[in-house]
Amino acid sequence: MNEIISEITRLTEKDCYHLVERHKKQHTYPMHRHDEMEINFVENCQGNRRVVGDSIEVLGNYDLALLGGGLEHTWEQYECESADIREVTIHFSKDLFSDAFLAKTHMQPLRDLFNRADVGVAFGMKTIMRVYDRINELVNMEPGFYSVMKFFELMYELSISSDYKLLSSSAFAHVKMTTDSRRVQKVKEYIDSHYREEIRLQDLADLVSMTSTAFSRFFKLRTNKSISEYIIDIRLGHASRLLADSTMAVVEICYHCGFNNISNFNRIFKKRKGCTPTEFRENYHKKHVIV
């Protein structure tokens, strides 16, 4: 088992948020987690690698991500050759936005954004360019009421963006991603409970009283994933969590998570994660306790 990872950030109970800007020659911070939510903007980072949960991605020149509390993450140097990596990190507590506040009709976009942040959200260039000036203004503002309003503006702009992707799998992050479709939710709950077993398309279709063809189209329309892609993502998420947190052999994890042979498991894992299961585990074994 790996060590428990903990970072104590500089955010205090009296702060609405805590912002720090750094210029660095390389990313050296180890894998970590903390209770606070985090916005992380990185510039001049071509070749850096972002690791959030079980998501691993090599970056272009810009990166902007929002992470929920408790999610493992790091930005690694990897193949980046930039001598001036700029990083802006903002920590804040989700309690800043109370449940009663988020329940208001006008706060629906923020409520949805926080739900997505549980698995990590990376924003595309269209969004980055739209909020770039706001981030710079926030960096240069004196702390106070108007800087908090600017922070709220930034959060709202991120909440209405459709230019984003989710990072970690929900299975790895141990969170349930809800949907406004009762039929999709019912199928997801079934897969979450039976991912170790053989799952037949017809059984899922019968579960929601649809033909297999109609169900396949419906699920893809509502989730932007085919049913087979979704099942693989859930299985890989559970496998990644076991690789990170247990000493089970890779072959045991393969069959434990519903894959029918080790070669297929290794091939799919490498294709989706960009590394082998063994390499993934070794990366997580480099974690440190941070205080």
C-alpha positions as a Markdown table, in Angstrom:
| # | Residue | x | y | z |
|---|---|---|---|---|
| 1 | Met | 0.0 | 0.0 | 0.0 |
| 2 | Asn | 1.2 | 3.5 | -0.7 |
| 3 | Glu | 1.5 | 6.3 | 1.8 |
| 4 | Ile | -1.4 | 8.6 | 2.6 |
| 5 | Ile | -0.8 | 11.7 | 0.6 |
| 6 | Ser | -1.6 | 15.0 | 2.2 |
| 7 | Glu | -0.8 | 18.6 | 1.4 |
| 8 | Ile | -1.7 | 21.5 | 3.8 |
| 9 | Thr | -2.3 | 24.5 | 1.5 |
| 10 | Arg | -1.9 | 28.1 | 2.6 |
| 11 | Leu | -5.6 | 28.7 | 2.4 |
| 12 | Thr | -7.0 | 29.7 | 5.9 |
| 13 | Glu | -10.5 | 29.8 | 7.2 |
| 14 | Lys | -10.4 | 33.6 | 6.8 |
| 15 | Asp | -9.6 | 33.4 | 3.1 |
| 16 | Cys | -12.1 | 33.3 | 0.2 |
| 17 | Tyr | -9.3 | 32.0 | -1.9 |
| 18 | His | -5.5 | 31.8 | -2.0 |
| 19 | Leu | -3.6 | 32.6 | -5.2 |
| 20 | Val | 0.1 | 32.1 | -6.0 |
| 21 | Glu | 1.9 | 32.8 | -9.3 |
| 22 | Arg | 5.2 | 31.0 | -10.0 |
| 23 | His | 7.8 | 31.1 | -12.8 |
| 24 | Lys | 9.9 | 28.0 | -12.8 |
| 25 | Lys | 12.3 | 26.1 | -15.0 |
| 26 | Gln | 10.7 | 22.7 | -14.2 |
| 27 | His | 7.9 | 21.0 | -12.5 |
| 28 | Thr | 9.2 | 19.1 | -9.5 |
| 29 | Tyr | 6.2 | 18.8 | -7.2 |
| 30 | Pro | 5.2 | 15.2 | -6.4 |
| 31 | Met | 1.8 | 13.6 | -6.7 |
| 32 | His | -0.4 | 14.9 | -4.0 |
| 33 | Arg | -4.0 | 15.6 | -2.8 |
| 34 | His | -5.6 | 18.2 | -0.6 |
| 35 | Asp | -9.1 | 19.0 | 0.7 |
| 36 | Glu | -9.3 | 22.3 | -1.1 |
| 37 | Met | -10.5 | 22.8 | -4.7 |
| 38 | Glu | -7.9 | 24.0 | -7.1 |
| 39 | Ile | -7.7 | 26.0 | -10.4 |
| 40 | Asn | -4.4 | 25.5 | -12.1 |
| 41 | Phe | -3.3 | 27.5 | -15.1 |
| 42 | Val | 0.0 | 26.7 | -16.8 |
| 43 | Glu | 1.7 | 28.6 | -19.6 |
| 44 | Asn | 4.8 | 27.8 | -21.7 |
| 45 | Cys | 4.3 | 24.1 | -20.7 |
| 46 | Gln | 4.7 | 22.3 | -24.1 |
| 47 | Gly | 5.7 | 18.7 | -23.2 |
| 48 | Asn | 4.6 | 18.8 | -19.6 |
| 49 | Arg | 2.5 | 15.9 | -18.4 |
| 50 | Arg | -0.7 | 16.4 | -16.3 |
| 51 | Val | -1.7 | 13.5 | -14.1 |
| 52 | Val | -5.1 | 13.8 | -12.4 |
| 53 | Gly | -6.5 | 10.6 | -10.9 |
| 54 | Asp | -6.0 | 8.0 | -13.5 |
| 55 | Ser | -5.9 | 10.5 | -16.4 |
| 56 | Ile | -2.4 | 11.1 | -17.9 |
| 57 | Glu | -2.0 | 13.6 | -20.7 |
| 58 | Val | 1.0 | 15.4 | -22.4 |
| 59 | Leu | 0.2 | 19.1 | -22.7 |
| 60 | Gly | 0.5 | 21.8 | -25.3 |
| 61 | Asn | 1.6 | 25.4 | -24.6 |
| 62 | Tyr | -1.4 | 26.1 | -22.2 |
| 63 | Asp | -3.3 | 24.1 | -19.7 |
| 64 | Leu | -6.3 | 25.1 | -17.4 |
| 65 | Ala | -7.8 | 22.6 | -15.0 |
| 66 | Leu | -10.3 | 22.6 | -12.2 |
| 67 | Leu | -9.9 | 19.9 | -9.5 |
| 68 | Gly | -12.2 | 18.9 | -6.7 |
| 69 | Gly | -10.9 | 18.3 | -3.2 |
| 70 | Gly | -9.2 | 14.9 | -2.5 |
| 71 | Leu | -8.3 | 14.1 | -6.1 |
| 72 | Glu | -4.6 | 13.0 | -6.6 |
| 73 | His | -2.8 | 15.2 | -9.1 |
| 74 | Thr | 0.5 | 16.6 | -10.3 |
| 75 | Trp | 2.1 | 18.4 | -13.3 |
| 76 | Glu | 5.3 | 16.6 | -14.3 |
| 77 | Gln | 8.2 | 18.0 | -16.3 |
| 78 | Tyr | 8.2 | 15.0 | -18.7 |
| 79 | Glu | 9.5 | 16.3 | -22.1 |
| 80 | Cys | 9.1 | 20.1 | -21.4 |
| 81 | Glu | 12.1 | 22.1 | -22.4 |
| 82 | Ser | 10.8 | 25.6 | -21.5 |
| 83 | Ala | 13.0 | 27.7 | -19.3 |
| 84 | Asp | 10.1 | 29.8 | -18.0 |
| 85 | Ile | 7.0 | 27.8 | -17.1 |
| 86 | Arg | 4.4 | 30.1 | -15.7 |
| 87 | Glu | 1.9 | 28.6 | -13.2 |
| 88 | Val | -1.0 | 30.2 | -11.5 |
| 89 | Thr | -2.7 | 28.1 | -8.7 |
| 90 | Ile | -5.8 | 29.1 | -6.9 |
| 91 | His | -7.0 | 27.2 | -3.9 |
| 92 | Phe | -10.5 | 27.7 | -2.4 |
| 93 | Ser | -12.9 | 25.8 | -0.3 |
| 94 | Lys | -16.2 | 24.5 | -1.8 |
| 95 | Asp | -17.8 | 25.8 | 1.4 |
| 96 | Leu | -17.3 | 29.3 | 0.0 |
| 97 | Phe | -20.3 | 28.4 | -2.2 |
| 98 | Ser | -22.9 | 27.1 | 0.3 |
| 99 | Asp | -25.4 | 24.4 | -0.6 |
| 100 | Ala | -28.2 | 26.9 | -0.2 |
| 101 | Phe | -26.5 | 29.4 | -2.5 |
| 102 | Leu | -25.8 | 26.7 | -5.2 |
| 103 | Ala | -29.5 | 25.6 | -5.0 |
| 104 | Lys | -30.6 | 28.9 | -6.4 |
| 105 | Thr | -31.8 | 28.7 | -10.0 |
| 106 | His | -29.2 | 31.2 | -11.3 |
| 107 | Met | -26.4 | 29.0 | -9.8 |
| 108 | Gln | -27.2 | 25.9 | -11.8 |
| 109 | Pro | -24.1 | 26.2 | -14.0 |
| 110 | Leu | -21.8 | 26.5 | -10.9 |
| 111 | Arg | -23.6 | 23.5 | -9.3 |
| 112 | Asp | -22.9 | 21.4 | -12.4 |
| 113 | Leu | -19.3 | 22.6 | -12.6 |
| 114 | Phe | -18.6 | 21.5 | -9.0 |
| 115 | Asn | -20.1 | 18.1 | -9.7 |
| 116 | Arg | -17.8 | 17.7 | -12.7 |
| 117 | Ala | -14.8 | 18.9 | -10.7 |
| 118 | Asp | -15.0 | 15.8 | -8.5 |
| 119 | Val | -13.2 | 13.9 | -11.4 |
| 120 | Gly | -11.2 | 17.0 | -12.6 |
| 121 | Val | -12.1 | 19.2 | -15.6 |
| 122 | Ala | -9.6 | 20.4 | -18.3 |
| 123 | Phe | -10.7 | 23.3 | -20.5 |
| 124 | Gly | -9.9 | 23.8 | -24.1 |
| 125 | Met | -8.1 | 26.7 | -25.9 |
| 126 | Lys | -11.4 | 28.5 | -26.6 |
| 127 | Thr | -12.1 | 28.8 | -22.9 |
| 128 | Ile | -8.5 | 29.5 | -22.0 |
| 129 | Met | -8.4 | 32.5 | -24.3 |
| 130 | Arg | -11.7 | 33.8 | -23.0 |
| 131 | Val | -10.6 | 33.8 | -19.3 |
| 132 | Tyr | -6.9 | 34.6 | -19.9 |
| 133 | Asp | -7.2 | 38.3 | -19.1 |
| 134 | Arg | -9.4 | 37.6 | -16.1 |
| 135 | Ile | -6.7 | 35.3 | -14.7 |
| 136 | Asn | -4.1 | 38.0 | -15.2 |
| 137 | Glu | -6.3 | 40.7 | -13.7 |
| 138 | Leu | -6.8 | 38.5 | -10.6 |
| 139 | Val | -3.1 | 37.9 | -10.3 |
| 140 | Asn | -2.4 | 41.6 | -10.3 |
| 141 | Met | -5.3 | 42.8 | -8.1 |
| 142 | Glu | -4.9 | 43.6 | -4.4 |
| 143 | Pro | -6.8 | 41.2 | -2.2 |
| 144 | Gly | -10.2 | 42.5 | -1.2 |
| 145 | Phe | -13.8 | 42.7 | -2.2 |
| 146 | Tyr | -13.3 | 43.4 | -5.9 |
| 147 | Ser | -10.7 | 40.6 | -6.3 |
| 148 | Val | -13.3 | 38.2 | -4.8 |
| 149 | Met | -15.9 | 39.5 | -7.4 |
| 150 | Lys | -13.3 | 38.9 | -10.1 |
| 151 | Phe | -12.8 | 35.4 | -8.8 |
| 152 | Phe | -16.5 | 34.8 | -8.9 |
| 153 | Glu | -16.5 | 36.0 | -12.5 |
| 154 | Leu | -13.8 | 33.5 | -13.4 |
| 155 | Met | -15.7 | 30.7 | -11.8 |
| 156 | Tyr | -18.9 | 31.6 | -13.7 |
| 157 | Glu | -17.1 | 31.8 | -17.0 |
| 158 | Leu | -15.7 | 28.3 | -16.4 |
| 159 | Ser | -19.2 | 27.1 | -15.4 |
| 160 | Ile | -20.8 | 28.1 | -18.7 |
| 161 | Ser | -18.0 | 26.7 | -20.9 |
| 162 | Ser | -18.9 | 23.8 | -23.1 |
| 163 | Asp | -15.3 | 23.5 | -24.2 |
| 164 | Tyr | -14.0 | 21.0 | -21.6 |
| 165 | Lys | -13.3 | 17.4 | -20.9 |
| 166 | Leu | -13.5 | 15.3 | -17.8 |
| 167 | Leu | -10.2 | 13.8 | -16.6 |
| 168 | Ser | -10.2 | 11.0 | -14.0 |
| 169 | Ser | -12.7 | 8.1 | -14.3 |
| 170 | Ser | -15.4 | 8.2 | -11.7 |
| 171 | Ala | -14.5 | 4.7 | -10.6 |
| 172 | Phe | -10.9 | 5.8 | -9.7 |
| 173 | Ala | -12.1 | 8.9 | -7.9 |
| 174 | His | -14.8 | 7.0 | -6.0 |
| 175 | Val | -17.6 | 9.4 | -7.1 |
| 176 | Lys | -20.9 | 8.9 | -8.7 |
| 177 | Met | -21.6 | 11.1 | -11.8 |
| 178 | Thr | -25.3 | 11.9 | -11.9 |
| 179 | Thr | -27.3 | 12.5 | -15.1 |
| 180 | Asp | -30.6 | 14.0 | -15.8 |
| 181 | Ser | -31.7 | 10.8 | -17.6 |
| 182 | Arg | -33.2 | 8.2 | -15.3 |
| 183 | Arg | -32.6 | 5.5 | -17.8 |
| 184 | Val | -29.0 | 6.4 | -18.2 |
| 185 | Gln | -28.6 | 6.6 | -14.4 |
| 186 | Lys | -30.2 | 3.2 | -14.0 |
| 187 | Val | -27.8 | 1.6 | -16.5 |
| 188 | Lys | -24.7 | 3.3 | -15.0 |
| 189 | Glu | -25.7 | 2.0 | -11.5 |
| 190 | Tyr | -26.1 | -1.5 | -12.9 |
| 191 | Ile | -22.6 | -1.3 | -14.5 |
| 192 | Asp | -21.1 | 0.1 | -11.4 |
| 193 | Ser | -22.4 | -3.0 | -9.5 |
| 194 | His | -21.6 | -5.6 | -12.1 |
| 195 | Tyr | -18.4 | -4.4 | -13.9 |
| 196 | Arg | -16.5 | -7.5 | -12.8 |
| 197 | Glu | -19.0 | -9.7 | -14.7 |
| 198 | Glu | -19.9 | -10.2 | -18.3 |
| 199 | Ile | -22.3 | -7.4 | -19.3 |
| 200 | Arg | -24.5 | -8.0 | -22.3 |
| 201 | Leu | -25.9 | -5.2 | -24.4 |
| 202 | Gln | -29.3 | -6.8 | -24.5 |
| 203 | Asp | -29.5 | -7.1 | -20.7 |
| 204 | Leu | -28.8 | -3.3 | -20.4 |
| 205 | Ala | -31.4 | -2.6 | -23.1 |
| 206 | Asp | -34.0 | -4.8 | -21.3 |
| 207 | Leu | -33.2 | -2.9 | -18.1 |
| 208 | Val | -34.7 | 0.3 | -19.6 |
| 209 | Ser | -37.3 | -1.4 | -21.9 |
| 210 | Met | -35.6 | -0.5 | -25.2 |
| 211 | Thr | -34.3 | -2.4 | -28.1 |
| 212 | Ser | -30.5 | -2.9 | -28.2 |
| 213 | Thr | -30.1 | -0.7 | -31.3 |
| 214 | Ala | -32.3 | 2.1 | -29.8 |
| 215 | Phe | -30.5 | 1.9 | -26.5 |
| 216 | Ser | -27.0 | 2.1 | -28.1 |
| 217 | Arg | -28.0 | 5.2 | -29.9 |
| 218 | Phe | -29.7 | 6.7 | -26.8 |
| 219 | Phe | -26.7 | 6.1 | -24.5 |
| 220 | Lys | -24.2 | 7.5 | -27.0 |
| 221 | Leu | -26.4 | 10.6 | -27.5 |
| 222 | Arg | -26.7 | 11.2 | -23.7 |
| 223 | Thr | -23.1 | 10.4 | -22.7 |
| 224 | Asn | -20.9 | 10.9 | -25.9 |
| 225 | Lys | -19.6 | 7.4 | -25.3 |
| 226 | Ser | -20.6 | 4.1 | -26.7 |
| 227 | Ile | -21.8 | 1.6 | -24.0 |
| 228 | Ser | -18.6 | -0.6 | -24.6 |
| 229 | Glu | -16.4 | 2.5 | -24.1 |
| 230 | Tyr | -18.2 | 3.4 | -20.9 |
| 231 | Ile | -17.9 | -0.2 | -19.5 |
| 232 | Ile | -14.1 | -0.2 | -20.3 |
| 233 | Asp | -13.7 | 3.2 | -18.6 |
| 234 | Ile | -15.3 | 1.9 | -15.4 |
| 235 | Arg | -13.2 | -1.3 | -15.4 |
| 236 | Leu | -10.0 | 0.7 | -16.1 |
| 237 | Gly | -10.9 | 3.1 | -13.3 |
| 238 | His | -11.2 | 0.3 | -10.8 |
| 239 | Ala | -8.1 | -1.3 | -12.1 |
| 240 | Ser | -6.1 | 1.9 | -11.9 |
| 241 | Arg | -7.3 | 2.4 | -8.3 |
| 242 | Leu | -6.1 | -1.1 | -7.4 |
| 243 | Leu | -2.7 | -0.5 | -9.1 |
| 244 | Ala | -2.3 | 2.7 | -7.1 |
| 245 | Asp | -3.5 | 1.5 | -3.7 |
| 246 | Ser | -2.9 | -2.3 | -3.5 |
| 247 | Thr | -0.2 | -4.8 | -3.9 |
| 248 | Met | -2.3 | -7.1 | -6.1 |
| 249 | Ala | -0.5 | -8.6 | -9.1 |
| 250 | Val | -1.4 | -7.0 | -12.4 |
| 251 | Val | -2.8 | -10.3 | -13.7 |
| 252 | Glu | -5.1 | -10.5 | -10.6 |
| 253 | Ile | -6.3 | -7.0 | -11.1 |
| 254 | Cys | -7.0 | -7.8 | -14.8 |
| 255 | Tyr | -9.5 | -10.6 | -14.0 |
| 256 | His | -10.8 | -8.9 | -10.8 |
| 257 | Cys | -12.0 | -5.9 | -12.9 |
| 258 | Gly | -13.8 | -7.9 | -15.6 |
| 259 | Phe | -11.1 | -8.2 | -18.3 |
| 260 | Asn | -11.0 | -11.7 | -19.9 |
| 261 | Asn | -7.3 | -11.9 | -20.6 |
| 262 | Ile | -4.1 | -10.2 | -19.6 |
| 263 | Ser | -2.9 | -9.3 | -23.1 |
| 264 | Asn | -6.2 | -7.5 | -23.9 |
| 265 | Phe | -6.0 | -5.7 | -20.5 |
| 266 | Asn | -2.4 | -4.5 | -21.2 |
| 267 | Arg | -3.2 | -3.4 | -24.7 |
| 268 | Ile | -6.4 | -1.4 | -23.7 |
| 269 | Phe | -4.6 | 0.1 | -20.7 |
| 270 | Lys | -1.7 | 1.3 | -22.8 |
| 271 | Lys | -3.9 | 2.7 | -25.5 |
| 272 | Arg | -6.1 | 4.6 | -23.0 |
| 273 | Lys | -3.5 | 5.7 | -20.4 |
| 274 | Gly | -0.4 | 6.0 | -22.5 |
| 275 | Cys | 1.5 | 3.6 | -20.3 |
| 276 | Thr | 1.4 | 0.0 | -19.2 |
| 277 | Pro | -0.3 | -1.0 | -15.9 |
| 278 | Thr | 3.2 | -1.7 | -14.4 |
| 279 | Glu | 4.4 | 1.8 | -15.4 |
| 280 | Phe | 1.2 | 3.4 | -14.0 |
| 281 | Arg | 1.8 | 1.7 | -10.7 |
| 282 | Glu | 5.5 | 2.7 | -10.6 |
| 283 | Asn | 4.4 | 6.3 | -11.2 |
| 284 | Tyr | 2.1 | 6.2 | -8.2 |
| 285 | His | 4.7 | 4.6 | -6.0 |
| 286 | Lys | 6.7 | 7.8 | -6.3 |
| 287 | Lys | 4.1 | 9.7 | -4.2 |
| 288 | His | 5.3 | 11.5 | -1.0 |
| 289 | Val | 3.6 | 12.7 | 2.1 |
| 290 | Ile | 3.5 | 16.5 | 1.9 |
| 291 | Val | 3.0 | 18.8 | 5.0 |
